[in-house]
Amino acid sequence: MFGVGFSEMMVIAVVALVVVGPERLPVVARTAGALFGRAKRYVNTLKTDIQNEVDLEEFNSIKATFYDAAKSVEHSVSLVREEFDASAKSINGSLAAQPAPPAPPSAAAADTPNAPAQMAFWQDATPAAAGPAAAPGT
């Protein structure tokens, strides 16, 4: 963190031993360690809080981007719907102005000449005509 090597730590230990004395050095070292641990936990908590705030700001910016995109899509869809409604009204108006087309010939009259041929087709498709493998109970 500060770039303190082994030789610098030895110098600090010798100076602390001379200044504090051998009787109080273990108590001072224990207290300094506890304070250092508290400071380290505080720094880690602060770093975590700052990272959470940064993540929250990024999330809010992404959220705003998605809301803008959703509003843009909603606006585009409403424009397309308005165009569709206008063209549907135009088509309805043009269909109402046209006369009704003549009725096509009757479907029953068109099928009558082919009725015997169709009947023969269905008679050939019975299971008995398909062969012994398709006949039930054989």
N, C-alpha and C positions, 0 to 999 in steps of 0.2 A: 504494500500500500504506500509506504513512504520510502521504500528502497533501503531499509535498514538491514545490513548484513550481520554476520556472526560477530565480526570484530567490533562493530559499533554496539551491539548488544552486550558484549563483554565489558566494554568501557562503561556503559550505563550501569551495569550490575556492580562493578567495582566502586563507582562513584556513589551509588545508592548505599552500598555496604559501609562506606566511609562516613557518609552524611547521616544516615539513619541509625546505624549501629547494628550489631549482630542480634541484639535482643528483640528489637522492634521490626526488623526486616521481614520476617514471615507474616506478621500482621499487616504491614504496609503492602506486601506483595499480594496477599489475599484480598485486601480492600481494592487495590488497583485492578486486579483481575475481575472482581465483581463489577466495578465501575466500567471497565472495558467491555465486559459482556453486556451490560445494560445499554451502553452506547451503541454496540454493534446491533443489538435487537432493535433499538430505536431507529437506527439508520435503515435496517432491513424493512421495518414497518413503514417508514417514510417512503422508501423506494417502491414498495408494493402499492401504497396508496397513490403515488404519482403515476405508476404504470396503469392502475385501474382507471384513473381519471383520463389518461391518454387513450386507453381502450374505449372508454365511454364516449369521448369526443369523436373517435373514429367511427364508432357504432352510430352515433347521431348523424354524422355526415353521410354514412352509407344509407341510413334510414331516410334522410332527406332526399337523397338521390333516387331511392326507390319510390318515394311518394311523388316526386316530380315526374318520374317515368310513368307511374300509374295515372296521374292526372293527365298527362299527355295522351296516353292510350285511351282514357275515358273521353277526352275531348275529340280524338280522332273517330272513335266509335259513334259518338253523338253526331258528328258531321256526316258520317256515312249513313247513319240512320235517317237523318234529315233528307239526304239526297235520295235514299231509297223510298221514303214516304212521298217525296215530290214526284218521283218517276212512277210510283204506284198510282198516285192520284191522276197523273197524266194518262196512264194506260187505262184506268177505269173510265176516265172521261172520254177517251177515244173509243172504247168498247161500247159505251152507252150511246154514242152518236151513230154507230154502225147499225144497219138493219140486221135482223136475225137471219142466219144462213138457212137455206132450205133443209128440211129433214132428210137424212139419208134413207135409201130404201130399207124396208123391213128386214131385220136379221133373219127371221124365220123363213121369209121367202127366198133369201139367198142360200140357205142351208138345205132346202128341200131337194134340189136335184142331186146332192151328194149324200143324202141320207142312206140309200141302200148300200153304197160303197163303204160308208162308215160302219154300218151294221155288220157287214161282212168282215171288216177288219177286227171288230171286237169279238166276233164269233171265233175267229182264228186264234185269238189270244187267250182262250180258256185253258185251264191247267190240263185238261184231258188231251188237248191238241198239242201240248208241249212235249209229251212223251211220258213213258212210264216212270221216270225218275221224279217227276214233279207231281204225279198223281198221289193223293193222300191215301194212306192205308195199304199201300202196296209193299 
